[in-house]
Amino acid sequence: MDAIATTTNGRTAPASDDDFRRLAEQSQRLPPAQSSSQRAHDLILRGILTGVLPNGKRLPEIPLATALGLGRTPVREALMRLEADGFVRSEPRL
């Protein structure tokens, strides 16, 4: 499943390489969080709120993890928390 930044209707496309590059740049400016999962959560949330990760774009785990310099597990955990908070939604891959 891919997570999708919310608040847009219609078809979704993956976030672009440029979106992930800007997210990676933001990750360099933040102090380390308590855990990798918390860091992933904070960075992805910041990316969504600032528009770096555009609403309605797919957020695949592997490119997110690579951009953030983190493993897939903390990114997956962060996406689940963000889904519970209403910032992303999960959709099955087609």
N, C-alpha and C positions, 0 to 999 in steps of 0.2 A: 504494500500500500504506500501511496505517496501522500504526504501532508500538503494541504493547499492553504495559502494565506487567504483569510476570509474577507467578505464584504463585496465580492463581485459575483455577478451571475453570468451564466453562459459557459462556453468552452474554456478550458484552461490550457496554458502552455507552460513549459518549464521555465523557471527563473533562468535568466541568461548568465553566461560566463561573467559578464560585466557586473551583474547583480552580486554574484558570489565573490568577485574580486573586491567590490566595495565593502561587502560584509567582512571579508578577511582583513581589510585595512582597518575597519572599526574594531576588530578583535584585538589588534595590536595596541590600541589606545586604552583599553580597559584593564584595570587591575585584576589579578586572578580572583575568581570567586572561590567559595568554600570547596566546591567539588567540580569535576568536569561536567556533570549533568547540570549543575546550577549555572556554570559558565555558558554552556550551550543554550540553556533557557534564556539567560539574560541577553546574549548576543542575538539570538533569533528574534526575540521579542523586540529588541531595539531596532533590528533590521525591518521588521514589519511596521512598527510605529513611525519610523522615519522615512518609510517608503523605499528603502534600499532593497527590500524584498517586496516587490509590488503585490498588491492584493490580487487574488485570483490566480497567482502563479504557483505551479507545482514546486514543492521543496523536497526533492529526492534526498534520502539520507546520505548517500555516498558523496555527492558534490558538496553538501553542507558540511559533512565531517571533514572533508579535505580542506575546504575554505577556512574552517575554524581551527584546523590543526588538532582535531579531536577524533576519537574513535566513534564507530557507529552506535555503540550502546548508549553513551551519554546523549548523543543527538536524538536517538529514538526515545529515550526517557524524557528529554526536553520537549519533543514534539507531542508526546502523550499528555504532558502537563499543560502545554499550550492549547491542545485540543479540549481538555477538561475546562480550561479557562475561556474558551470560545475564540481564541486567536487563530487557530487553524482547524481544518476539518480533514478527515481521512477519506480517501476514495480508493476503491480498488483500481489497480492498474489494468488497463484493457489491452 
